[in-house]
Amino acid sequence: MLSRFLGLHCRELARNWIPTVGMWGTVGTMGLVWATEWWLILDCVPYINGKFKMDD
């Protein structure tokens, strides 16, 4: 449906920007993990979840 409104030029531009947007998204996500308490975010990752257990 969206392709009906966007022309060929806009689709080519979007295709060219996909790697850039993906890289900035990755950098932004890593920056968010770095700026916040990383163990709160990485607690959702299954492999890392059991690695850093808190001793209560």
C-alpha positions in Angstrom: 0.0 0.0 0.0 2.8 2.3 0.8 4.4 1.7 -2.6 1.4 3.3 -4.2 2.2 6.6 -2.6 6.0 6.5 -2.9 7.7 6.8 -6.2 10.7 4.9 -7.6 13.0 7.7 -6.4 11.8 7.5 -2.8 12.2 3.7 -2.8 15.7 3.9 -4.1 16.6 6.5 -1.4 15.1 4.3 1.3 17.1 1.3 0.1 20.3 3.3 0.1 19.7 4.6 3.7 19.0 1.1 5.2 22.6 0.4 6.2 23.1 3.9 7.7 19.9 3.7 9.7 20.8 0.2 10.8 24.3 1.3 12.0 22.9 4.3 13.8 20.3 2.1 15.4 23.0 -0.2 16.7 25.1 2.6 18.0 22.1 4.1 19.7 21.2 0.8 21.3 24.7 0.3 22.5 24.8 3.8 23.8 21.6 3.2 25.8 23.1 0.1 27.3 26.3 1.9 28.2 24.5 4.9 29.7 22.0 3.0 31.8 22.6 0.2 34.2 23.7 -2.5 31.7 22.7 -5.5 33.8 19.0 -4.4 33.8 18.9 -4.5 30.1 21.1 -7.5 29.5 19.0 -9.5 32.0 16.6 -10.0 29.2 19.2 -11.7 27.0 18.9 -15.5 27.6 22.6 -16.4 27.3 23.8 -13.6 29.5 20.9 -13.9 31.9 22.5 -16.7 33.9 26.0 -15.4 33.7 25.7 -12.5 36.1 23.6 -13.7 39.1 23.4 -11.5 42.1 24.2 -13.1 45.5 21.4 -12.0 47.8 
